[in-house]
Amino acid sequence: MILATVGTEPYPFNRLMTWIGALIERGFLDEEMVVQYGSCTHLPPGVKCYQHLKTDLFDRLSAQARITISQCDENAIAQLDRSGNPYILVPRAQCYKEHIDDRQIELALSLDQAGVPIAWSPGDLVRFLASPQRLSLPTIKAAANDTLSQRLNNLAG
C-alpha cells in the first residue's frame, strides 16, 4: 500500500493529486493507494480517501505503507520517520496557491542537497517508486548540518 498525505493546510495541493492520478492512469501506481487529501478539490481515481487522519490512524497507515508520499513539512518528516518506511517529500509552492509562502520549497532545496528524496516532478515519483530509499532522521540531521557547514564555509571564503 502507498500512502499519500497533504496535511491540514487550508490550501489545496491539487498538483500532487493530479500527479498521483496520472501515475495511476499510466500504470506506475498499481497497488492499493490511500490518500489524505485535506483541502484538495481534485482527487485521483480509484483511491481510498480521508480528508483528515487522526494521529493514531496516520501512524497505523504509515506503518503499513510500503512508501509514503508527503508534503514537505518539518512536522511530517518527524511523523514519517517514526514509521521506519521509505518516504518522498513533495514541496507545496506559493505560485500554485498551495501555501502562503515558499518555505516548503526552501526546506526541500536544503533536504535535497542532504540526500532526502524530493519529488519536483511526476518523474521523480516514478523513479522513487521503482527504487525507494529510506533515510533516518539522525542521518537527515547530520547531512543537513554538513550542508549548512559547507554553505557557511563558502560564504566565509
N, C-alpha and C positions, 0 to 999 in steps of 0.2 A: 504494500500500500504506500502511496505517496501522499503526504500532507502538504497543503499549501495554506499559508496563513498571512493575512494582511494587517492584523492588529485591529485597533479600535479607533484609528484616526477618523475624523469626520469627513475626510476627503476620499472619494472613490479611487481605487487603484485598478481601474478597468484595463489598463495596459497589460498588467500581469495576467488578468483573467483572459484577455484576448490571446496572449502568448500561449497560455495553457490550452485554450480551445483549439488553437492552430496545431499544437503538438498532438492533441488527441485526434483531430481530423486527419493528420498526416501519418498517424500510426506510431509516433515516437513515444506516446504515453498509452500503453495498452494494459495497464494494471489498474486496480481499484484506486480511485482518486478521491480524497476528502479535502474540501475547501472551506476555510473560514473566510467569509467574504466581507465582513464589516459593512461598510457603506457603499460597496461596489454596486453598480446598476447593471452590469453585464456579467453573466455567469456562464462558464464553459458548459457544454452539453454533456450529459451522462455522468455527472459527478455528484457525490453526496455533499450537501451544503449545510453549513451552520453559519448564521450571521455572527454569533459570538460564541466563544468557548470559555467556560469557567476553567480555572487553573487546573483542577483535578482531571477534567476531561481532556484538556490540552496535553497535560503530562502523559495521560494514558495513550492518546492518539500518537503523540510524538515518540513514545517508546515503541509503539507498534510499527511505526512508519519505517520503510526501508530508506527513505530520503525525505527531507523536509525542504520546501521552498518557502522562504520567508522574506518579508520586508527587511530592509537593512536598518535595524534599530538596536540600540545598546541593550535594552531590556530583552528583546527577542533573542539576542545572542546568548545571554546568560541562561534563558529558559531552554534554548536548543542544546546547549552544552550538557545540560542535565540528562538528556535522552541518551547520549552516547552514540547517536546515529549521525551519518553524514547530512550536511545541510548546505544549501546555497542561498545567498542573500541577493535580493533584487532591490536596489535603491529607488525610492519614490523621488520624483522630480517636480520642482516648482513649475517648470514650463508647461507641464501637462496638468497642472492644478491638482496634483496628488499630495501636496504638502504646502505649508505656508512659506517654506524656505528650502534650501538645498542641503541641509545638514546631513541627510541620508546619502547624498552624492558625495559630500566631503568625507564622511565616515567610510563609505565604500572605496573611495580612492586610496585612503590610508590602509584599509584592510586588504585591498587587492595587492598592494605593494608588499604586504606582510604574508601573502600567500593564501589568504582566505578566499574560498570560491565565491565569486561575484558574477551575476548574470547581467551583462549590459545589453544582451540581445537574446532572442529565442534560440539562436545557435549556441550560445553559452550554456543554456539549459540542456540542450540536446547532448552536448559534449559531456556535461556533468552527469547526466542520467546514464550515459554509456560507461563512465568511469568515475564513480563517486569517490570522494576522498573526505576524510574526517580530520579536522584539527581540534585539539582540545583547547579550552580557554587559556590554560597556562602557556601553551605554545603560541596562541594568538597574542597574548600579552607580551611575551618575550620578543616575538617578531615585531610587534608594534613599537616596543621600546627601542629595538635595534634600528628600526626605520626612523624613529624620531631622533635618535642619537646621530644617525648619518645625516639627516637634514640639518640639525643644529651645527654639526661639524662643517658641512658645506657652506652654511651661512656665515660661520665664523672665519672661514677661509683657511 
